[in-house]
């Protein structure tokens, strides 16, 4: 299943590692540094120009040219709250369980 992050942008739920509330980032020096480094190294993709309410941390496995596996991490900044994203993901999971 997929999770809609806003602006017609969806990602596979299986790729999600964490969904972080944007306001909580500044509460810890370690978290601030993590997000600062992620932005500097261009791992952050902002879906919307509006206020970012949540960050979705993802990782996917991609095959390289030699057949090996590479893990690629991307963080998406979304203007949708963590609660709404959680409800959407749960709704998808409940749908799968009912099949």
Backbone as XML, in Angstrom:
<?xml version="1.0"?>
<chain id="A" units="angstrom">
  <residue number="1" name="UNK">
    <atom name="N" x="0.832" y="-1.177" z="0.000"/>
    <atom name="CA" x="0.000" y="0.000" z="0.000"/>
    <atom name="C" x="0.883" y="1.250" z="0.000"/>
  </residue>
  <residue number="2" name="UNK">
    <atom name="N" x="0.226" y="2.360" z="-0.256"/>
    <atom name="CA" x="0.928" y="3.631" z="-0.361"/>
    <atom name="C" x="0.361" y="4.638" z="0.631"/>
  </residue>
  <residue number="3" name="UNK">
    <atom name="N" x="1.187" y="5.625" z="0.965"/>
    <atom name="CA" x="0.763" y="6.692" z="1.860"/>
    <atom name="C" x="0.863" y="8.018" z="1.125"/>
  </residue>
  <residue number="4" name="UNK">
    <atom name="N" x="-0.237" y="8.766" z="1.120"/>
    <atom name="CA" x="-0.291" y="10.072" z="0.469"/>
    <atom name="C" x="0.327" y="11.107" z="1.409"/>
  </residue>
  <residue number="5" name="UNK">
    <atom name="N" x="1.382" y="11.800" z="0.952"/>
    <atom name="CA" x="2.088" y="12.776" z="1.777"/>
    <atom name="C" x="1.701" y="14.211" z="1.470"/>
  </residue>
  <residue number="6" name="UNK">
    <atom name="N" x="0.863" y="14.417" z="0.464"/>
    <atom name="CA" x="0.450" y="15.755" z="0.069"/>
    <atom name="C" x="0.865" y="16.054" z="-1.348"/>
  </residue>
  <residue number="7" name="UNK">
    <atom name="N" x="0.169" y="17.025" z="-1.969"/>
    <atom name="CA" x="0.492" y="17.478" z="-3.333"/>
    <atom name="C" x="0.622" y="16.326" z="-4.325"/>
  </residue>
  <residue number="8" name="UNK">
    <atom name="N" x="-0.302" y="15.380" z="-4.284"/>
    <atom name="CA" x="-0.294" y="14.229" z="-5.197"/>
    <atom name="C" x="0.992" y="13.416" z="-5.122"/>
  </residue>
  <residue number="9" name="UNK">
    <atom name="N" x="1.583" y="13.346" z="-3.940"/>
    <atom name="CA" x="2.830" y="12.615" z="-3.749"/>
    <atom name="C" x="2.564" y="11.437" z="-2.820"/>
  </residue>
  <residue number="10" name="UNK">
    <atom name="N" x="2.899" y="10.231" z="-3.282"/>
    <atom name="CA" x="2.699" y="9.021" z="-2.483"/>
    <atom name="C" x="3.997" y="8.222" z="-2.411"/>
  </residue>
  <residue number="11" name="UNK">
    <atom name="N" x="4.139" y="7.472" z="-1.315"/>
    <atom name="CA" x="5.299" y="6.586" z="-1.154"/>
    <atom name="C" x="4.796" y="5.231" z="-0.650"/>
  </residue>
  <residue number="12" name="UNK">
    <atom name="N" x="5.555" y="4.163" z="-0.904"/>
    <atom name="CA" x="5.169" y="2.857" z="-0.359"/>
    <atom name="C" x="5.297" y="2.854" z="1.164"/>
  </residue>
  <residue number="13" name="UNK">
    <atom name="N" x="4.287" y="2.357" z="1.839"/>
    <atom name="CA" x="4.315" y="2.303" z="3.305"/>
    <atom name="C" x="5.476" y="1.448" z="3.789"/>
  </residue>
  <residue number="14" name="UNK">
    <atom name="N" x="5.831" y="0.418" z="3.050"/>
    <atom name="CA" x="6.910" y="-0.481" z="3.477"/>
    <atom name="C" x="8.267" y="0.222" z="3.561"/>
  </residue>
  <residue number="15" name="UNK">
    <atom name="N" x="8.415" y="1.375" z="2.901"/>
    <atom name="CA" x="9.683" y="2.112" z="2.929"/>
    <atom name="C" x="9.823" y="3.041" z="4.141"/>
  </residue>
  <residue number="16" name="UNK">
    <atom name="N" x="8.737" y="3.244" z="4.893"/>
    <atom name="CA" x="8.747" y="4.208" z="5.999"/>
    <atom name="C" x="9.457" y="3.623" z="7.219"/>
  </residue>
  <residue number="17" name="UNK">
    <atom name="N" x="10.406" y="4.407" z="7.738"/>
    <atom name="CA" x="11.099" y="4.056" z="8.979"/>
    <atom name="C" x="10.448" y="4.786" z="10.150"/>
  </residue>
  <residue number="18" name="UNK">
    <atom name="N" x="10.179" y="6.089" z="9.967"/>
    <atom name="CA" x="9.595" y="6.888" z="11.049"/>
    <atom name="C" x="8.873" y="8.098" z="10.470"/>
  </residue>
  <residue number="19" name="UNK">
    <atom name="N" x="7.913" y="8.579" z="11.229"/>
    <atom name="CA" x="7.249" y="9.846" z="10.938"/>
    <atom name="C" x="7.469" y="10.725" z="12.156"/>
  </residue>
  <residue number="20" name="UNK">
    <atom name="N" x="8.102" y="11.879" z="11.939"/>
    <atom name="CA" x="8.530" y="12.747" z="13.045"/>
    <atom name="C" x="7.794" y="14.077" z="12.961"/>
  </residue>
  <residue number="21" name="UNK">
    <atom name="N" x="7.271" y="14.522" z="14.089"/>
    <atom name="CA" x="6.620" y="15.825" z="14.165"/>
    <atom name="C" x="7.685" y="16.913" z="14.035"/>
  </residue>
  <residue number="22" name="UNK">
    <atom name="N" x="7.468" y="17.863" z="13.155"/>
    <atom name="CA" x="8.461" y="18.898" z="12.877"/>
    <atom name="C" x="8.769" y="19.756" z="14.104"/>
  </residue>
  <residue number="23" name="UNK">
    <atom name="N" x="7.789" y="19.969" z="14.972"/>
    <atom name="CA" x="8.014" y="20.797" z="16.157"/>
    <atom name="C" x="8.942" y="20.134" z="17.165"/>
  </residue>
  <residue number="24" name="UNK">
    <atom name="N" x="9.018" y="18.819" z="17.169"/>
    <atom name="CA" x="9.841" y="18.121" z="18.166"/>
    <atom name="C" x="11.318" y="18.075" z="17.780"/>
  </residue>
  <residue number="25" name="UNK">
    <atom name="N" x="11.635" y="18.464" z="16.579"/>
    <atom name="CA" x="13.023" y="18.390" z="16.118"/>
    <atom name="C" x="13.950" y="19.244" z="16.974"/>
  </residue>
  <residue number="26" name="UNK">
    <atom name="N" x="13.494" y="20.407" z="17.377"/>
    <atom name="CA" x="14.344" y="21.335" z="18.119"/>
    <atom name="C" x="14.478" y="21.007" z="19.594"/>
  </residue>
  <residue number="27" name="UNK">
    <atom name="N" x="13.864" y="19.970" z="20.063"/>
    <atom name="CA" x="13.925" y="19.608" z="21.484"/>
    <atom name="C" x="15.207" y="18.870" z="21.867"/>
  </residue>
  <residue number="28" name="UNK">
    <atom name="N" x="15.914" y="18.346" z="20.901"/>
    <atom name="CA" x="17.128" y="17.577" z="21.181"/>
    <atom name="C" x="18.250" y="18.033" z="20.256"/>
  </residue>
  <residue number="29" name="UNK">
    <atom name="N" x="19.432" y="18.217" z="20.830"/>
    <atom name="CA" x="20.578" y="18.612" z="20.007"/>
    <atom name="C" x="20.931" y="17.542" z="18.982"/>
  </residue>
  <residue number="30" name="UNK">
    <atom name="N" x="20.825" y="16.276" z="19.379"/>
    <atom name="CA" x="21.140" y="15.184" z="18.452"/>
    <atom name="C" x="20.192" y="15.174" z="17.262"/>
  </residue>
  <residue number="31" name="UNK">
    <atom name="N" x="18.910" y="15.386" z="17.537"/>
    <atom name="CA" x="17.916" y="15.409" z="16.458"/>
    <atom name="C" x="18.143" y="16.600" z="15.543"/>
  </residue>
  <residue number="32" name="UNK">
    <atom name="N" x="18.428" y="17.769" z="16.130"/>
    <atom name="CA" x="18.712" y="18.958" z="15.318"/>
    <atom name="C" x="19.901" y="18.712" z="14.399"/>
  </residue>
  <residue number="33" name="UNK">
    <atom name="N" x="20.956" y="18.114" z="14.942"/>
    <atom name="CA" x="22.150" y="17.820" z="14.139"/>
    <atom name="C" x="21.847" y="16.817" z="13.033"/>
  </residue>
  <residue number="34" name="UNK">
    <atom name="N" x="21.062" y="15.794" z="13.349"/>
    <atom name="CA" x="20.690" y="14.794" z="12.356"/>
    <atom name="C" x="19.974" y="15.443" z="11.173"/>
  </residue>
  <residue number="35" name="UNK">
    <atom name="N" x="18.983" y="16.293" z="11.463"/>
    <atom name="CA" x="18.233" y="16.940" z="10.396"/>
    <atom name="C" x="19.083" y="17.969" z="9.650"/>
  </residue>
  <residue number="36" name="UNK">
    <atom name="N" x="19.972" y="18.633" z="10.352"/>
    <atom name="CA" x="20.864" y="19.599" z="9.702"/>
    <atom name="C" x="21.777" y="18.893" z="8.696"/>
  </residue>
  <residue number="37" name="UNK">
    <atom name="N" x="22.361" y="17.785" z="9.103"/>
    <atom name="CA" x="23.232" y="17.011" z="8.210"/>
    <atom name="C" x="22.435" y="16.456" z="7.029"/>
  </residue>
  <residue number="38" name="UNK">
    <atom name="N" x="21.224" y="15.980" z="7.299"/>
    <atom name="CA" x="20.375" y="15.440" z="6.221"/>
    <atom name="C" x="20.077" y="16.511" z="5.181"/>
  </residue>
  <residue number="39" name="UNK">
    <atom name="N" x="19.799" y="17.724" z="5.618"/>
    <atom name="CA" x="19.538" y="18.808" z="4.668"/>
    <atom name="C" x="20.796" y="19.194" z="3.900"/>
  </residue>
  <residue number="40" name="UNK">
    <atom name="N" x="21.942" y="19.248" z="4.591"/>
    <atom name="CA" x="23.208" y="19.585" z="3.930"/>
    <atom name="C" x="23.587" y="18.553" z="2.878"/>
  </residue>
  <residue number="41" name="UNK">
    <atom name="N" x="23.310" y="17.292" z="3.157"/>
    <atom name="CA" x="23.652" y="16.218" z="2.220"/>
    <atom name="C" x="22.521" y="15.920" z="1.236"/>
  </residue>
  <residue number="42" name="UNK">
    <atom name="N" x="21.515" y="16.777" z="1.229"/>
    <atom name="CA" x="20.396" y="16.718" z="0.287"/>
    <atom name="C" x="19.602" y="15.412" z="0.359"/>
  </residue>
  <residue number="43" name="UNK">
    <atom name="N" x="19.365" y="14.948" z="1.573"/>
    <atom name="CA" x="18.497" y="13.794" z="1.782"/>
    <atom name="C" x="17.056" y="14.222" z="2.020"/>
  </residue>
  <residue number="44" name="UNK">
    <atom name="N" x="16.821" y="15.536" z="2.190"/>
    <atom name="CA" x="15.490" y="16.036" z="2.508"/>
    <atom name="C" x="14.825" y="16.548" z="1.242"/>
  </residue>
  <residue number="45" name="UNK">
    <atom name="N" x="13.603" y="16.057" z="1.016"/>
    <atom name="CA" x="12.805" y="16.492" z="-0.128"/>
    <atom name="C" x="11.532" y="17.118" z="0.427"/>
  </residue>
  <residue number="46" name="UNK">
    <atom name="N" x="11.361" y="18.419" z="0.209"/>
    <atom name="CA" x="10.176" y="19.103" z="0.715"/>
    <atom name="C" x="9.072" y="19.022" z="-0.332"/>
  </residue>
  <residue number="47" name="UNK">
    <atom name="N" x="7.966" y="18.410" z="0.067"/>
    <atom name="CA" x="6.847" y="18.188" z="-0.835"/>
    <atom name="C" x="6.079" y="19.481" z="-1.080"/>
  </residue>
  <residue number="48" name="UNK">
    <atom name="N" x="6.023" y="20.325" z="-0.061"/>
    <atom name="CA" x="5.222" y="21.540" z="-0.138"/>
    <atom name="C" x="6.043" y="22.747" z="0.296"/>
  </residue>
  <residue number="49" name="UNK">
    <atom name="N" x="5.695" y="23.912" z="-0.237"/>
    <atom name="CA" x="6.328" y="25.148" z="0.192"/>
    <atom name="C" x="5.667" y="25.699" z="1.451"/>
  </residue>
  <residue number="50" name="UNK">
    <atom name="N" x="4.550" y="25.124" z="1.843"/>
    <atom name="CA" x="3.847" y="25.545" z="3.051"/>
    <atom name="C" x="4.628" y="25.088" z="4.282"/>
  </residue>
  <residue number="51" name="UNK">
    <atom name="N" x="4.143" y="25.473" z="5.471"/>
    <atom name="CA" x="4.802" y="25.060" z="6.710"/>
    <atom name="C" x="4.922" y="23.546" z="6.785"/>
  </residue>
  <residue number="52" name="UNK">
    <atom name="N" x="6.122" y="23.085" z="7.089"/>
    <atom name="CA" x="6.356" y="21.656" z="7.244"/>
    <atom name="C" x="5.861" y="21.245" z="8.626"/>
  </residue>
  <residue number="53" name="UNK">
    <atom name="N" x="4.966" y="20.261" z="8.662"/>
    <atom name="CA" x="4.416" y="19.780" z="9.932"/>
    <atom name="C" x="5.018" y="18.443" z="10.346"/>
  </residue>
  <residue number="54" name="UNK">
    <atom name="N" x="5.532" y="17.695" z="9.369"/>
    <atom name="CA" x="6.091" y="16.387" z="9.690"/>
    <atom name="C" x="7.188" y="16.020" z="8.692"/>
  </residue>
  <residue number="55" name="UNK">
    <atom name="N" x="8.056" y="15.138" z="9.154"/>
    <atom name="CA" x="9.094" y="14.566" z="8.288"/>
    <atom name="C" x="8.905" y="13.063" z="8.269"/>
  </residue>
  <residue number="56" name="UNK">
    <atom name="N" x="8.951" y="12.498" z="7.079"/>
    <atom name="CA" x="8.796" y="11.059" z="6.902"/>
    <atom name="C" x="10.165" y="10.521" z="6.487"/>
  </residue>
  <residue number="57" name="UNK">
    <atom name="N" x="10.741" y="9.695" z="7.335"/>
    <atom name="CA" x="12.062" y="9.118" z="7.069"/>
    <atom name="C" x="11.856" y="7.770" z="6.403"/>
  </residue>
  <residue number="58" name="UNK">
    <atom name="N" x="12.459" y="7.609" z="5.227"/>
    <atom name="CA" x="12.273" y="6.374" z="4.465"/>
    <atom name="C" x="13.620" y="5.767" z="4.079"/>
  </residue>
  <residue number="59" name="UNK">
    <atom name="N" x="13.566" y="4.503" z="3.754"/>
    <atom name="CA" x="14.737" y="3.816" z="3.222"/>
    <atom name="C" x="14.254" y="2.764" z="2.247"/>
  </residue>
  <residue number="60" name="UNK">
    <atom name="N" x="14.886" y="2.728" z="1.091"/>
    <atom name="CA" x="14.539" y="1.696" z="0.120"/>
    <atom name="C" x="15.822" y="1.024" z="-0.354"/>
  </residue>
  <residue number="61" name="UNK">
    <atom name="N" x="15.675" y="-0.201" z="-0.771"/>
    <atom name="CA" x="16.804" y="-0.979" z="-1.276"/>
    <atom name="C" x="16.751" y="-0.942" z="-2.798"/>
  </residue>
  <residue number="62" name="UNK">
    <atom name="N" x="17.873" y="-0.520" z="-3.386"/>
    <atom name="CA" x="17.986" y="-0.412" z="-4.839"/>
    <atom name="C" x="19.117" y="-1.322" z="-5.295"/>
  </residue>
  <residue number="63" name="UNK">
    <atom name="N" x="18.915" y="-1.984" z="-6.413"/>
    <atom name="CA" x="19.978" y="-2.821" z="-6.965"/>
    <atom name="C" x="20.940" y="-1.957" z="-7.766"/>
  </residue>
  <residue number="64" name="UNK">
    <atom name="N" x="22.236" y="-2.188" z="-7.555"/>
    <atom name="CA" x="23.225" y="-1.454" z="-8.347"/>
    <atom name="C" x="23.526" y="-2.212" z="-9.637"/>
  </residue>
  <residue number="65" name="UNK">
    <atom name="N" x="24.440" y="-1.680" z="-10.431"/>
    <atom name="CA" x="24.751" y="-2.270" z="-11.736"/>
    <atom name="C" x="25.342" y="-3.669" z="-11.631"/>
  </residue>
  <residue number="66" name="UNK">
    <atom name="N" x="25.991" y="-3.972" z="-10.513"/>
    <atom name="CA" x="26.623" y="-5.273" z="-10.338"/>
    <atom name="C" x="25.705" y="-6.298" z="-9.674"/>
  </residue>
  <residue number="67" name="UNK">
    <atom name="N" x="24.453" y="-5.909" z="-9.434"/>
    <atom name="CA" x="23.509" y="-6.827" z="-8.812"/>
    <atom name="C" x="23.507" y="-6.762" z="-7.301"/>
  </residue>
  <residue number="68" name="UNK">
    <atom name="N" x="24.359" y="-5.921" z="-6.728"/>
    <atom name="CA" x="24.379" y="-5.748" z="-5.279"/>
    <atom name="C" x="23.243" y="-4.837" z="-4.839"/>
  </residue>
  <residue number="69" name="UNK">
    <atom name="N" x="23.093" y="-4.705" z="-3.543"/>
    <atom name="CA" x="22.015" y="-3.878" z="-3.015"/>
    <atom name="C" x="22.578" y="-2.629" z="-2.348"/>
  </residue>
  <residue number="70" name="UNK">
    <atom name="N" x="21.903" y="-1.515" z="-2.605"/>
    <atom name="CA" x="22.269" y="-0.236" z="-2.008"/>
    <atom name="C" x="21.057" y="0.274" z="-1.246"/>
  </residue>
  <residue number="71" name="UNK">
    <atom name="N" x="21.278" y="0.728" z="-0.021"/>
    <atom name="CA" x="20.191" y="1.321" z="0.755"/>
    <atom name="C" x="20.205" y="2.825" z="0.539"/>
  </residue>
  <residue number="72" name="UNK">
    <atom name="N" x="19.056" y="3.375" z="0.176"/>
    <atom name="CA" x="18.937" y="4.803" z="-0.077"/>
    <atom name="C" x="17.946" y="5.399" z="0.915"/>
  </residue>
  <residue number="73" name="UNK">
    <atom name="N" x="18.394" y="6.406" z="1.660"/>
    <atom name="CA" x="17.536" y="7.075" z="2.635"/>
    <atom name="C" x="17.088" y="8.420" z="2.099"/>
  </residue>
  <residue number="74" name="UNK">
    <atom name="N" x="15.806" y="8.723" z="2.297"/>
    <atom name="CA" x="15.236" y="10.010" z="1.901"/>
    <atom name="C" x="14.290" y="10.447" z="3.010"/>
  </residue>
  <residue number="75" name="UNK">
    <atom name="N" x="14.338" y="11.745" z="3.323"/>
    <atom name="CA" x="13.386" y="12.318" z="4.273"/>
    <atom name="C" x="12.486" y="13.271" z="3.502"/>
  </residue>
  <residue number="76" name="UNK">
    <atom name="N" x="11.193" y="13.109" z="3.691"/>
    <atom name="CA" x="10.218" y="13.955" z="3.018"/>
    <atom name="C" x="9.621" y="14.928" z="4.035"/>
  </residue>
  <residue number="77" name="UNK">
    <atom name="N" x="9.612" y="16.207" z="3.708"/>
    <atom name="CA" x="8.949" y="17.203" z="4.530"/>
    <atom name="C" x="7.553" y="17.408" z="4.010"/>
  </residue>
  <residue number="78" name="UNK">
    <atom name="N" x="6.548" y="17.243" z="4.875"/>
    <atom name="CA" x="5.154" y="17.324" z="4.457"/>
    <atom name="C" x="4.408" y="18.370" z="5.275"/>
  </residue>
  <residue number="79" name="UNK">
    <atom name="N" x="3.422" y="18.995" z="4.656"/>
    <atom name="CA" x="2.583" y="19.945" z="5.375"/>
    <atom name="C" x="1.388" y="19.250" z="6.037"/>
  </residue>
  <residue number="80" name="UNK">
    <atom name="N" x="1.391" y="17.929" z="6.051"/>
    <atom name="CA" x="0.342" y="17.140" z="6.698"/>
    <atom name="C" x="0.857" y="16.683" z="8.063"/>
  </residue>
  <residue number="81" name="UNK">
    <atom name="N" x="0.005" y="16.763" z="9.059"/>
    <atom name="CA" x="0.418" y="16.437" z="10.426"/>
    <atom name="C" x="0.726" y="14.947" z="10.582"/>
  </residue>
  <residue number="82" name="UNK">
    <atom name="N" x="1.512" y="14.647" z="11.605"/>
    <atom name="CA" x="1.857" y="13.249" z="11.886"/>
    <atom name="C" x="0.613" y="12.433" z="12.226"/>
  </residue>
  <residue number="83" name="UNK">
    <atom name="N" x="-0.339" y="13.043" z="12.909"/>
    <atom name="CA" x="-1.566" y="12.332" z="13.280"/>
    <atom name="C" x="-2.354" y="11.928" z="12.036"/>
  </residue>
  <residue number="84" name="UNK">
    <atom name="N" x="-2.484" y="12.847" z="11.084"/>
    <atom name="CA" x="-3.210" y="12.540" z="9.853"/>
    <atom name="C" x="-2.488" y="11.463" z="9.052"/>
  </residue>
  <residue number="85" name="UNK">
    <atom name="N" x="-1.162" y="11.557" z="8.969"/>
    <atom name="CA" x="-0.395" y="10.540" z="8.246"/>
    <atom name="C" x="-0.552" y="9.174" z="8.909"/>
  </residue>
  <residue number="86" name="UNK">
    <atom name="N" x="-0.518" y="9.159" z="10.246"/>
    <atom name="CA" x="-0.705" y="7.908" z="10.977"/>
    <atom name="C" x="-2.080" y="7.308" z="10.678"/>
  </residue>
  <residue number="87" name="UNK">
    <atom name="N" x="-3.122" y="8.146" z="10.698"/>
    <atom name="CA" x="-4.478" y="7.662" z="10.423"/>
    <atom name="C" x="-4.579" y="7.091" z="9.011"/>
  </residue>
  <residue number="88" name="UNK">
    <atom name="N" x="-3.945" y="7.749" z="8.053"/>
    <atom name="CA" x="-3.969" y="7.254" z="6.669"/>
    <atom name="C" x="-3.269" y="5.898" z="6.563"/>
  </residue>
  <residue number="89" name="UNK">
    <atom name="N" x="-2.113" y="5.777" z="7.230"/>
    <atom name="CA" x="-1.374" y="4.510" z="7.190"/>
    <atom name="C" x="-2.173" y="3.411" z="7.879"/>
  </residue>
  <residue number="90" name="UNK">
    <atom name="N" x="-2.785" y="3.736" z="9.017"/>
    <atom name="CA" x="-3.595" y="2.757" z="9.746"/>
    <atom name="C" x="-4.797" y="2.329" z="8.920"/>
  </residue>
  <residue number="91" name="UNK">
    <atom name="N" x="-5.424" y="3.287" z="8.243"/>
    <atom name="CA" x="-6.575" y="2.967" z="7.397"/>
    <atom name="C" x="-6.169" y="1.977" z="6.310"/>
  </residue>
  <residue number="92" name="UNK">
    <atom name="N" x="-5.003" y="2.180" z="5.697"/>
    <atom name="CA" x="-4.514" y="1.253" z="4.679"/>
    <atom name="C" x="-4.265" y="-0.123" z="5.276"/>
  </residue>
  <residue number="93" name="UNK">
    <atom name="N" x="-3.682" y="-0.166" z="6.477"/>
    <atom name="CA" x="-3.386" y="-1.434" z="7.128"/>
    <atom name="C" x="-4.668" y="-2.160" z="7.502"/>
  </residue>
  <residue number="94" name="UNK">
    <atom name="N" x="-5.656" y="-1.415" z="8.039"/>
    <atom name="CA" x="-6.951" y="-2.026" z="8.383"/>
    <atom name="C" x="-7.622" y="-2.589" z="7.135"/>
  </residue>
  <residue number="95" name="UNK">
    <atom name="N" x="-7.496" y="-1.887" z="6.028"/>
    <atom name="CA" x="-8.075" y="-2.374" z="4.776"/>
    <atom name="C" x="-7.442" y="-3.700" z="4.371"/>
  </residue>
  <residue number="96" name="UNK">
    <atom name="N" x="-6.109" y="-3.784" z="4.478"/>
    <atom name="CA" x="-5.421" y="-5.029" z="4.111"/>
    <atom name="C" x="-5.833" y="-6.176" z="5.017"/>
  </residue>
  <residue number="97" name="UNK">
    <atom name="N" x="-5.965" y="-5.889" z="6.304"/>
    <atom name="CA" x="-6.321" y="-6.946" z="7.260"/>
    <atom name="C" x="-7.738" y="-7.457" z="7.053"/>
  </residue>
  <residue number="98" name="UNK">
    <atom name="N" x="-8.607" y="-6.617" z="6.463"/>
    <atom name="CA" x="-9.996" y="-7.036" z="6.265"/>
    <atom name="C" x="-10.177" y="-7.873" z="5.000"/>
  </residue>
  <residue number="99" name="UNK">
    <atom name="N" x="-9.165" y="-7.946" z="4.163"/>
    <atom name="CA" x="-9.295" y="-8.717" z="2.914"/>
    <atom name="C" x="-9.238" y="-10.205" z="3.161"/>
  </residue>
</chain>
